C-alpha cells in the first residue's frame, strides 16, 4: 500500500504526523481528533470522512509513462553510441548524481567558454539553478514527489539529465541554445513544496503532474536526439535551417512552461480553498495570524487572477477561427470600449488635468488603434480571393507553442515573429489584431487590484509615410507612449510633467526615453502587453529603418532592464511581428526569442491556403 503514496525522499527527517502517515498509508486515528471539513457535504464533521476510492495511477500517468520510455530509449541510444553502459532505471532516486554530472560538464564548458566568448557566463547560472533544484528534489520538494514510487519515474528523469550533461560536455553543436534551456529549466521546475503538500490526493493534480513530467522528458529527449546526429549531418542541417534546432527547442521549453503554469494554477486554487477551510476551523485563533494569512492568500490570489486573465484571453484568441470570425465584430465595439476605458481611467486620476494635458498637448489620436484593428478584423470576413489572407497560416500561428506561452504563462516574455510570407500578406497582422482586440476586451477597468495595460501599433496600416503622418517611426513611438498614459493615468504628477517637458514628438530617442522611464514607474502588480506588427512596412527609406530599429532597441533594453531587476517589477509581454523576416532588428533578440514561420506550412485545423 505504501507504494501508492506520493514519493518522498529518504532524508531521515520526518515529522511525527508524516511518520504516522507512512506507517499504513493513512493518517493515524489518534491524529484525527477535532472537527474536519468534508468537501462532499460542505460540513464540519467530528471524525475523518471515509477515504475516497484509490486513484488509478497507471491510467492517470499514461502520458508520463510514454514520455519516460522515449527518454529512456533516447538516453540509451546516446550511451550506446558513446560506448557507455545504459542508464539504470531501477537505481535509487539520488539527485546528487545530477549535481556531480552537472559540475563535471560545467568544468568542461568553462574551458570551452574561454575559446567561445558567446557562451561565457552561462555555467554559473546553470550551477546555481541545479544546485538549488537538486537540494529541493533530495528533500522531496520537487514536483516528482507527487508521483507514486511504484511507477518508477524519478530514476529515468535523473538518468536522462545525467546523460544530457555528459553529452553537453562532449558535443559542440547547439551549446548556447542548450545552455539557455538548462539555465531556464530549474527556474520553471523548482519551488513546488507547498503545492505538493496541498494536492497529494487530488486526481486532477496528478494528471497535471503527468503532463509536466511528460513535457520535461520530451524536451530532454529532443536535446539528446540532436546530440546523437553525425557532425556532418548536423552541420548541413544548420546551414539549411539555421534556427531549426533552436526554434524546436524553444517550442519544447514553451510546452514545459505551460504545463508548469497549469500545475501551479490548479494547485494554487486548491491551496486557497483549503486556507478557507482552515480559517473556518481555527476560528478566533486564526484571527491572531490574520495578517500573515492574508499576505499568503493575496499572493496566491494575484497569481490565480493573472492566470485567469491570460487563460481567458487565450480562449478568445484560440477558441476556433471560424467561430471567432463570425462573432468578433458583433461581440465588441472597439471604439466605444477604448473611449469608455480611457474616460473611466481619466476620471480616477489625481489631478485629472495633468494626464489630459499630456494627451492633448502631444495630440493623442485615441481612435487610431481602433480603426487599424477594425480594418484588419474585417479582412477575415471577405470572400475567398478578396483578401491577402492565408487562414492556414493563421491557424498555425494560433497553435505555435511559443506564441501560446507568450500569451498565457505568468512571467515576462519577449518574441520576434517572422511570418514567413511576402510583404503583401496580412495573415500575421490579422493574427496580431485578434490578440490585441481580445486583450483590450478582457482588460476593461474593473475592481481587481491587478493593472493590465495593452499597447499596440500596426505599421502596415501606415506604410505610405508620404501621405500618412502615422507612417513615421516617431508616430509609432509617440503612440505607444500616449497609449501607456491613457491606459494608466495614475502616474505621479512629477513623472507626467517631466514627460511633457522632455518629450519631443519628432525625436524618437526622447520619446523612447520617456516611455522607458514611465515603464519603470509602473507598480509591480502591472502586466503590460505590447504588440508592434508589420515592422517591414517601416524599412524604407534607410532613415526610417534606422529610427524604427532605435525604437525596437529601446524596447528590448527596457524589457531586459525590468526583467533582470532584483526589485519587484511589472510583468512584460512584448511581441514584435512582421510578415517577412525583420533582419534589421534580429541581432537585438536572443536566438531562442525569434520565431521563423516557414514559407510552406502543413494544414492545421482543416485549413488549406486561402480562407475557407
C-alpha positions as CSV (number, residue, x, y, z in Angstrom):
1,X,0.0,0.0,0.0
2,X,2.8,2.4,0.7
3,X,3.8,2.2,-3.0
4,X,0.7,4.2,-3.8
5,X,1.8,7.1,-1.7
6,X,3.3,10.2,-3.3
7,X,7.1,9.6,-3.4
8,X,9.2,11.1,-0.6
9,X,12.9,11.4,-0.4
10,X,14.6,9.3,2.2
11,X,16.1,12.1,4.1
12,X,15.7,10.6,7.5
13,X,13.9,13.7,8.7
14,X,10.2,13.1,9.1
15,X,7.7,15.0,11.1
16,X,5.6,12.9,13.6
17,X,2.5,13.2,11.5
18,X,4.3,12.3,8.3
19,X,5.8,9.3,10.0
20,X,2.5,8.0,11.3
21,X,1.0,8.6,7.9
22,X,3.7,6.4,6.2
23,X,3.1,3.5,8.6
24,X,0.0,2.3,6.8
25,X,-0.8,4.8,4.1
26,X,-3.5,6.6,6.2
27,X,-3.3,9.2,9.0
28,X,-3.2,7.5,12.4
29,X,-6.6,7.7,14.2
30,X,-5.0,9.4,17.2
31,X,-4.3,12.4,14.9
32,X,-7.9,12.8,13.8
33,X,-9.3,14.5,16.9
34,X,-11.5,17.6,16.5
35,X,-13.7,18.6,13.6
36,X,-12.6,18.1,10.0
37,X,-14.0,19.5,6.8
38,X,-15.9,17.1,4.5
39,X,-15.9,18.6,1.0
40,X,-18.6,16.2,-0.2
41,X,-21.2,17.5,2.3
42,X,-19.8,21.0,2.8
43,X,-20.0,20.5,6.6
44,X,-17.6,20.2,9.5
45,X,-17.6,16.6,11.0
46,X,-16.2,15.3,14.3
47,X,-14.3,12.5,12.6
48,X,-12.4,12.0,9.4
49,X,-14.6,11.1,6.4
50,X,-14.0,7.7,4.8
51,X,-11.2,7.9,2.2
52,X,-12.2,8.1,-1.4
53,X,-11.6,5.2,-3.8
54,X,-7.9,4.6,-4.7
55,X,-6.8,6.5,-7.8
56,X,-5.9,4.6,-10.9
57,X,-2.3,5.9,-11.1
58,X,-1.2,3.8,-14.1
59,X,-4.0,5.3,-16.2
60,X,-3.6,8.8,-14.9
61,X,0.2,8.8,-15.6
62,X,0.0,7.1,-19.1
63,X,1.2,10.2,-20.8
64,X,4.1,10.4,-18.5
65,X,4.9,6.7,-18.9
66,X,5.1,7.1,-22.7
67,X,7.4,10.2,-22.4
68,X,9.6,8.4,-19.8
69,X,10.0,5.5,-22.2
70,X,11.0,7.9,-25.0
71,X,13.6,9.5,-22.8
72,X,15.0,6.1,-21.7
73,X,15.3,4.9,-25.3
74,X,17.0,8.1,-26.4
75,X,19.3,8.1,-23.4
76,X,20.4,4.5,-24.1
77,X,20.9,5.2,-27.8
78,X,23.2,8.0,-27.0
79,X,25.1,6.0,-24.3
80,X,25.4,3.0,-26.8
81,X,26.9,5.4,-29.4
82,X,29.3,6.8,-26.7
83,X,30.2,3.2,-25.7
84,X,28.8,3.6,-22.2
85,X,26.5,1.4,-20.0
86,X,22.7,2.1,-20.3
87,X,21.0,4.1,-17.6
88,X,19.8,2.2,-14.6
89,X,16.0,2.8,-14.4
90,X,15.8,1.0,-11.1
91,X,18.6,2.9,-9.3
92,X,17.8,4.9,-6.1
93,X,16.4,8.3,-6.6
94,X,19.7,10.1,-5.8
95,X,19.7,13.7,-7.1
96,X,23.3,14.0,-6.0
97,X,24.4,12.2,-9.2
98,X,22.8,15.0,-11.3
99,X,24.8,17.6,-9.4
100,X,28.1,15.6,-9.9
101,X,27.4,15.2,-13.7
102,X,26.4,18.9,-13.9
103,X,29.6,20.1,-12.1
104,X,31.7,17.9,-14.4
105,X,30.0,19.2,-17.5
106,X,30.3,22.8,-16.4
107,X,34.0,22.4,-15.8
108,X,34.4,21.3,-19.5
109,X,32.1,24.1,-20.6
110,X,34.1,26.7,-18.7
111,X,37.1,25.6,-20.7
112,X,35.1,25.8,-24.0
113,X,33.8,29.3,-22.9
114,X,37.4,30.5,-22.8
115,X,37.5,29.9,-26.5
116,X,33.9,30.8,-27.4
117,X,33.1,34.1,-25.7
118,X,29.4,34.0,-26.9
119,X,28.7,31.2,-24.3
120,X,30.7,32.5,-21.4
121,X,28.8,33.2,-18.2
122,X,26.1,30.5,-18.5
123,X,27.7,27.8,-16.3
124,X,27.4,30.0,-13.2
125,X,23.6,30.3,-13.7
126,X,23.3,26.5,-14.5
127,X,25.2,25.6,-11.4
128,X,23.2,27.9,-9.2
129,X,19.9,26.7,-10.6
130,X,20.6,23.0,-10.5
131,X,22.2,23.1,-7.0
132,X,19.0,24.5,-5.7
133,X,16.9,22.1,-7.7
134,X,18.9,19.1,-6.6
135,X,18.7,20.2,-2.9
136,X,14.9,20.6,-3.1
137,X,14.4,17.4,-5.0
138,X,16.5,15.5,-2.5
139,X,14.3,16.8,0.3
140,X,11.1,15.8,-1.5
141,X,10.2,19.3,-2.7
142,X,10.4,18.6,-6.4
143,X,7.2,18.2,-8.4
144,X,8.1,14.5,-8.9
145,X,7.4,14.0,-5.2
146,X,3.7,13.9,-6.3
147,X,4.3,10.7,-8.4
148,X,3.8,7.3,-6.7
149,X,7.1,5.5,-6.2
150,X,5.8,2.3,-7.8
151,X,5.7,4.0,-11.3
152,X,9.4,4.4,-11.4
153,X,9.5,7.9,-12.8
154,X,12.3,9.6,-10.8
155,X,15.2,7.4,-11.8
156,X,14.8,7.8,-15.6
157,X,14.5,11.6,-15.2
158,X,17.6,11.7,-13.1
159,X,19.4,9.4,-15.6
160,X,18.2,11.5,-18.6
161,X,19.5,14.7,-17.0
162,X,22.9,13.0,-16.3
163,X,23.1,11.9,-20.0
164,X,22.3,15.4,-21.2
165,X,25.2,16.8,-19.1
166,X,27.5,14.1,-20.4
167,X,26.5,14.9,-24.0
168,X,26.9,18.6,-23.4
169,X,30.4,18.0,-22.1
170,X,31.4,16.1,-25.2
171,X,29.4,17.9,-28.0
172,X,30.0,21.3,-29.5
173,X,26.8,21.7,-31.5
174,X,24.0,23.9,-30.3
175,X,25.7,24.5,-26.9
176,X,24.4,28.0,-26.5
177,X,20.8,27.0,-27.1
178,X,21.1,24.1,-24.7
179,X,22.9,26.3,-22.1
180,X,19.9,28.7,-22.1
181,X,17.4,25.9,-21.9
182,X,19.2,24.3,-19.0
183,X,19.5,27.6,-17.2
184,X,15.7,28.1,-17.5
185,X,14.7,24.6,-16.5
186,X,15.4,24.8,-12.8
187,X,13.6,28.2,-12.6
188,X,10.5,26.6,-14.2
189,X,10.6,23.3,-12.2
190,X,11.7,24.4,-8.7
191,X,9.8,25.5,-5.6
192,X,6.7,23.2,-5.6
193,X,6.9,22.3,-1.9
194,X,3.6,24.0,-0.7
195,X,1.7,22.8,-3.7
196,X,2.7,19.2,-3.3
197,X,1.6,19.0,0.4
198,X,-1.8,20.5,-0.5
199,X,-2.7,18.4,-3.5
200,X,-1.2,15.0,-3.0
201,X,-4.5,13.1,-3.2
202,X,-6.2,15.1,-5.9
203,X,-6.7,13.3,-9.2
204,X,-6.6,16.3,-11.4
205,X,-3.4,17.4,-9.7
206,X,-1.8,14.1,-10.6
207,X,-2.9,14.5,-14.2
208,X,-1.2,17.8,-14.4
209,X,1.9,16.3,-12.8
210,X,1.9,13.7,-15.5
211,X,1.7,16.4,-18.2
212,X,4.5,18.4,-16.7
213,X,6.7,15.2,-16.3
214,X,6.0,14.2,-19.9
215,X,7.0,17.7,-21.3
216,X,10.3,17.6,-19.4
217,X,11.2,14.2,-20.6
218,X,10.3,15.0,-24.2
219,X,12.5,18.2,-24.0
220,X,15.5,16.2,-22.7
221,X,14.9,13.6,-25.4
222,X,14.8,16.3,-28.1
223,X,18.2,17.6,-26.9
224,X,19.7,14.1,-26.9
225,X,18.3,13.4,-30.4
226,X,20.3,16.4,-31.8
227,X,23.4,15.4,-29.9
228,X,23.3,12.0,-31.5
229,X,23.5,13.3,-35.0
230,X,26.6,12.9,-37.1
231,X,28.5,16.2,-37.0
232,X,28.4,16.5,-40.8
233,X,24.6,15.9,-40.9
234,X,24.1,18.4,-38.0
235,X,26.2,21.0,-39.8
236,X,24.4,20.5,-43.1
237,X,21.0,20.9,-41.3
238,X,22.2,24.0,-39.6
239,X,23.2,25.5,-42.9
240,X,19.8,24.7,-44.5
241,X,17.8,25.9,-41.4
242,X,20.0,27.9,-39.0
243,X,17.3,28.4,-36.4
244,X,15.7,24.9,-36.8
245,X,17.1,23.3,-33.6
246,X,16.8,26.5,-31.5
247,X,13.2,27.0,-32.7
248,X,12.1,23.4,-31.9
249,X,13.9,23.6,-28.5
250,X,12.1,26.9,-27.8
251,X,8.8,25.2,-28.7
252,X,9.6,22.3,-26.3
253,X,10.5,24.7,-23.5
254,X,7.3,26.6,-24.1
255,X,5.3,23.4,-23.6
256,X,7.2,22.9,-20.3
257,X,6.4,26.4,-19.3
258,X,2.7,26.0,-20.0
259,X,2.5,22.6,-18.2
260,X,4.2,24.1,-15.2
261,X,1.7,27.0,-15.3
262,X,-1.3,24.7,-15.4
263,X,0.2,22.7,-12.5
264,X,0.7,25.7,-10.3
265,X,-2.6,27.4,-11.1
266,X,-4.6,24.4,-10.2
267,X,-2.6,23.8,-7.0
268,X,-3.0,27.5,-6.1
269,X,-6.7,27.1,-6.3
270,X,-6.6,24.1,-4.0
271,X,-4.5,26.0,-1.6
272,X,-6.9,28.9,-1.5
273,X,-9.8,26.6,-0.9
274,X,-8.0,24.7,1.9
275,X,-7.0,28.0,3.5
276,X,-10.6,29.0,3.7
277,X,-11.4,25.7,5.3
278,X,-8.6,26.1,7.8
279,X,-9.6,29.6,8.7
280,X,-13.2,28.5,9.5
281,X,-11.9,25.6,11.6
282,X,-9.4,27.7,13.7
283,X,-11.9,30.5,14.4
284,X,-10.7,33.1,16.8
285,X,-7.2,31.6,16.8
286,X,-6.8,32.3,13.1
287,X,-7.6,36.0,13.7
288,X,-4.4,36.3,15.6
289,X,-2.5,35.2,12.4
290,X,-4.8,37.0,10.0
291,X,-2.1,39.4,8.7
292,X,0.2,36.5,7.7
293,X,-2.7,34.5,6.4
294,X,-3.9,37.4,4.2
295,X,-0.3,38.0,2.8
296,X,-0.1,34.4,1.7
297,X,-3.6,34.5,0.3
298,X,-3.1,37.7,-1.5
299,X,-0.1,36.4,-3.3
300,X,-1.9,33.2,-4.3
301,X,-4.9,35.2,-5.4
302,X,-2.9,37.6,-7.6
303,X,-1.2,34.6,-9.3
304,X,-4.6,32.9,-10.0
305,X,-6.1,36.2,-11.2
306,X,-3.3,36.7,-13.7
307,X,-3.6,33.1,-14.9
308,X,-7.4,33.6,-15.3
309,X,-6.8,36.7,-17.4
310,X,-4.2,35.0,-19.6
311,X,-6.3,31.9,-20.0
312,X,-9.5,33.9,-20.8
313,X,-7.6,35.9,-23.4
314,X,-6.1,32.8,-25.0
315,X,-9.6,31.3,-25.2
316,X,-10.8,34.4,-27.1
317,X,-7.8,34.2,-29.5
318,X,-7.7,30.4,-30.0
319,X,-11.3,29.4,-29.5
320,X,-11.7,28.4,-33.1
321,X,-11.1,30.6,-36.1
322,X,-14.4,30.3,-37.8
323,X,-16.3,31.0,-34.6
324,X,-14.0,33.9,-33.8
325,X,-14.5,35.5,-37.2
326,X,-18.3,35.1,-37.1
327,X,-18.7,36.8,-33.7
328,X,-15.7,39.1,-33.4
329,X,-17.3,42.1,-35.0
330,X,-20.6,41.5,-33.2
331,X,-19.3,41.0,-29.7
332,X,-17.3,44.2,-29.4
333,X,-17.5,47.8,-30.4
334,X,-13.8,48.7,-30.1
335,X,-14.3,52.4,-30.4
336,X,-16.8,52.5,-27.6
337,X,-14.7,50.2,-25.5
338,X,-11.5,52.2,-25.9
339,X,-13.3,55.5,-25.3
340,X,-15.1,54.2,-22.2
341,X,-11.9,52.7,-20.8
342,X,-10.0,56.0,-21.3
343,X,-12.8,58.1,-19.8
344,X,-13.2,55.9,-16.7
345,X,-9.4,55.8,-16.1
346,X,-9.0,59.5,-16.5
347,X,-11.8,60.2,-14.1
348,X,-9.9,58.4,-11.4
349,X,-6.7,60.4,-12.0
350,X,-5.4,62.9,-9.3
351,X,-5.1,65.5,-10.5
352,X,-7.0,64.8,-13.7
353,X,-5.9,67.8,-15.8
354,X,-2.2,66.7,-15.9
355,X,-2.8,63.5,-17.8
356,X,-5.3,65.2,-20.0
357,X,-2.9,67.9,-20.7
358,X,-0.1,65.5,-21.8
359,X,-2.5,63.6,-24.1
360,X,-3.9,66.9,-25.5
361,X,-0.6,68.7,-25.9
362,X,1.0,65.7,-27.7
363,X,-2.1,65.3,-29.8
364,X,-3.0,61.7,-28.9
365,X,-5.2,60.0,-31.5
366,X,-7.3,57.6,-29.5
367,X,-9.2,56.3,-32.5
368,X,-6.1,55.3,-34.5
369,X,-5.6,51.9,-32.9
370,X,-9.4,51.1,-33.1
371,X,-9.5,51.9,-36.8
372,X,-6.5,49.7,-37.5
373,X,-7.9,46.8,-35.6
374,X,-11.3,47.2,-37.2
375,X,-9.8,47.2,-40.7
376,X,-7.7,44.1,-40.1
377,X,-10.6,42.1,-38.5
378,X,-12.9,43.0,-41.4
379,X,-10.4,41.3,-43.8
380,X,-11.3,37.9,-42.2
381,X,-14.9,38.3,-43.4
382,X,-14.0,38.9,-47.1
383,X,-14.9,36.2,-49.6
384,X,-12.2,33.8,-51.0
385,X,-9.8,35.8,-53.1
386,X,-11.0,39.0,-51.6
387,X,-8.0,39.4,-49.2
388,X,-4.4,38.6,-48.9
389,X,-5.2,36.2,-46.1
390,X,-3.9,32.6,-45.6
391,X,-6.1,31.2,-42.9
392,X,-4.0,28.0,-42.7
393,X,-1.1,30.2,-41.6
394,X,-3.2,32.0,-39.1
395,X,-4.2,28.6,-37.7
396,X,-0.6,27.6,-37.4
397,X,0.2,30.8,-35.6
398,X,-2.6,30.0,-33.2
399,X,-1.1,26.6,-32.5
400,X,2.5,27.7,-32.1
401,X,3.7,26.8,-28.6
402,X,5.9,29.8,-28.0
403,X,3.1,32.2,-29.0
404,X,0.7,30.4,-26.7
405,X,3.2,30.5,-23.9
406,X,3.8,34.3,-24.6
407,X,0.1,34.9,-24.1
408,X,-0.6,32.6,-21.1
409,X,2.5,31.9,-19.0
410,X,2.7,34.1,-15.9
411,X,6.1,35.7,-16.5
412,X,7.8,38.2,-18.8
413,X,8.3,37.2,-22.4
414,X,9.8,38.8,-25.5
415,X,9.3,37.5,-29.0
416,X,10.2,38.5,-32.6
417,X,7.8,36.8,-35.1
418,X,8.9,36.4,-38.7
419,X,5.6,35.5,-40.5
420,X,7.3,33.6,-43.4
421,X,5.2,35.3,-46.1
422,X,5.5,38.1,-48.7
423,X,5.2,41.7,-47.7
424,X,1.6,42.0,-49.0
425,X,0.2,39.2,-46.8
426,X,-2.0,40.3,-43.9
427,X,-2.1,36.9,-42.2
428,X,0.3,37.8,-39.4
429,X,-1.3,41.2,-38.9
430,X,-4.8,39.6,-38.7
431,X,-3.5,37.2,-36.0
432,X,-2.0,40.1,-34.1
433,X,-5.2,42.1,-34.4
434,X,-7.1,39.2,-32.9
435,X,-4.7,39.1,-29.9
436,X,-4.9,42.9,-29.3
437,X,-8.7,43.1,-29.6
438,X,-9.1,40.2,-27.2
439,X,-6.7,41.7,-24.7
440,X,-8.5,45.1,-24.9
441,X,-11.8,43.5,-24.3
442,X,-10.5,41.4,-21.4
443,X,-8.8,44.2,-19.7
444,X,-11.5,46.8,-19.3
445,X,-11.3,48.7,-16.0
446,X,-12.6,46.6,-13.0
447,X,-12.3,46.4,-9.3
448,X,-9.4,43.9,-9.4
449,X,-6.1,45.2,-8.0
450,X,-4.1,43.9,-11.0
451,X,-3.3,46.5,-13.6
452,X,-3.4,45.2,-17.2
453,X,-2.2,47.5,-19.9
454,X,-2.4,46.7,-23.6
455,X,-0.4,48.8,-26.2
456,X,-0.2,48.2,-29.9
457,X,0.7,49.7,-33.3
458,X,0.1,48.2,-36.7
459,X,2.7,49.6,-39.0
460,X,1.4,48.0,-42.2
461,X,-1.7,50.2,-41.9
462,X,0.5,53.2,-42.3
463,X,3.1,52.1,-44.9
464,X,2.9,55.3,-47.1
465,X,4.8,57.8,-45.0
466,X,4.4,60.5,-47.7
467,X,0.6,60.6,-47.4
468,X,0.1,59.3,-43.8
469,X,1.5,61.2,-40.8
470,X,1.2,58.0,-38.8
471,X,3.8,56.4,-41.1
472,X,6.8,57.9,-39.4
473,X,8.7,56.0,-36.6
474,X,8.3,58.9,-34.3
475,X,4.5,58.5,-34.5
476,X,4.9,54.8,-33.7
477,X,6.9,55.6,-30.6
478,X,4.7,58.5,-29.6
479,X,1.5,56.5,-29.9
480,X,2.9,53.8,-27.6
481,X,3.9,56.4,-25.0
482,X,0.5,58.1,-25.1
483,X,-1.4,54.8,-25.0
484,X,0.6,54.0,-21.9
485,X,-0.5,57.2,-20.2
486,X,-4.1,56.7,-21.5
487,X,-4.3,53.2,-20.1
488,X,-2.6,54.1,-16.8
489,X,-3.2,57.7,-15.8
490,X,-2.1,57.2,-12.2
491,X,1.5,58.1,-12.8
492,X,2.9,60.7,-10.3
493,X,2.3,64.3,-11.3
494,X,6.1,64.9,-11.5
495,X,6.6,62.0,-13.9
496,X,3.8,63.3,-16.2
497,X,5.2,66.8,-16.0
498,X,8.7,65.5,-16.9
499,X,7.2,63.6,-19.8
500,X,5.5,66.7,-21.1
501,X,8.7,68.8,-20.7
502,X,11.2,66.4,-22.1
503,X,9.4,64.6,-24.9
504,X,10.0,66.0,-28.4
505,X,7.2,64.5,-30.6
506,X,9.5,64.4,-33.6
507,X,12.5,62.9,-31.8
508,X,12.4,59.1,-31.5
509,X,15.1,58.9,-28.8
510,X,13.4,61.4,-26.5
511,X,10.1,59.6,-26.9
512,X,11.7,56.3,-26.1
513,X,13.4,57.7,-23.0
514,X,10.1,59.0,-21.7
515,X,8.4,55.6,-22.4
516,X,11.1,53.7,-20.6
517,X,11.0,56.0,-17.6
518,X,7.2,55.5,-17.3
519,X,7.5,51.8,-17.6
520,X,9.8,51.8,-14.6
521,X,7.3,53.8,-12.7
522,X,4.5,51.2,-13.1
523,X,3.5,49.2,-10.0
524,X,4.8,45.7,-9.6
525,X,1.2,44.4,-10.0
526,X,1.1,45.7,-13.6
527,X,1.1,43.4,-16.6
528,X,1.9,45.1,-19.9
529,X,1.1,43.6,-23.3
530,X,2.8,45.4,-26.2
531,X,2.4,44.4,-29.8
532,X,4.1,46.0,-32.8
533,X,3.1,44.5,-36.1
534,X,4.1,45.0,-39.7
535,X,7.6,46.1,-39.0
536,X,8.7,45.6,-42.6
537,X,6.5,48.5,-43.6
538,X,8.8,50.9,-41.8
539,X,12.1,50.0,-43.6
540,X,12.1,52.4,-46.5
541,X,13.9,54.8,-46.8
542,X,17.0,54.0,-44.8
543,X,16.4,56.8,-42.3
544,X,13.0,55.3,-41.5
545,X,14.5,51.9,-40.9
546,X,17.2,53.3,-38.7
547,X,14.7,55.1,-36.5
548,X,12.5,52.0,-36.3
549,X,15.5,50.0,-35.2
550,X,16.2,52.6,-32.5
551,X,12.6,52.1,-31.1
552,X,12.9,48.3,-31.0
553,X,16.3,48.5,-29.4
554,X,14.9,50.8,-26.7
555,X,12.1,48.4,-26.1
556,X,14.4,45.4,-25.8
557,X,16.7,47.3,-23.4
558,X,13.7,48.4,-21.3
559,X,12.5,44.8,-21.2
560,X,15.8,43.4,-20.2
561,X,16.3,46.0,-17.5
562,X,12.9,45.3,-15.9
563,X,13.1,41.5,-16.4
564,X,16.5,41.3,-14.8
565,X,15.7,43.7,-11.9
566,X,16.1,42.4,-8.4
567,X,13.2,44.5,-7.1
568,X,9.6,43.8,-7.8
569,X,8.7,44.8,-11.4
570,X,5.8,44.7,-13.8
571,X,5.4,41.7,-16.0
572,X,6.1,42.4,-19.7
573,X,4.8,40.6,-22.7
574,X,6.4,42.2,-25.8
575,X,5.7,40.9,-29.3
576,X,7.3,42.4,-32.5
577,X,5.9,40.8,-35.7
578,X,6.3,41.1,-39.4
579,X,5.1,39.1,-42.4
580,X,8.6,38.9,-43.7
581,X,12.0,38.5,-41.9
582,X,12.9,41.5,-39.9
583,X,16.7,41.1,-40.5
584,X,17.5,44.6,-39.5
585,X,16.5,44.0,-35.8
586,X,17.2,40.3,-35.4
587,X,20.5,40.9,-33.7
588,X,18.7,42.7,-30.9
589,X,16.9,39.4,-29.8
590,X,18.2,36.2,-28.4
591,X,18.1,33.3,-30.9
592,X,15.5,31.5,-28.8
593,X,13.2,34.5,-28.8
594,X,12.9,34.5,-32.6
595,X,10.0,32.6,-34.3
596,X,10.7,31.9,-38.0
597,X,7.5,30.6,-39.6
598,X,8.4,28.6,-42.8
599,X,7.0,29.7,-46.2
600,X,5.2,26.4,-46.5
601,X,3.1,25.1,-43.6
602,X,1.2,21.9,-43.0
603,X,-2.6,22.0,-42.9
604,X,-3.8,23.0,-39.4
605,X,-7.4,22.5,-38.1
606,X,-8.7,21.6,-41.5
607,X,-7.5,24.7,-43.3
608,X,-5.6,25.0,-46.5
609,X,-4.2,28.1,-48.2
610,X,-6.8,30.8,-48.6
611,X,-9.9,31.3,-46.5
612,X,-12.5,28.5,-46.4
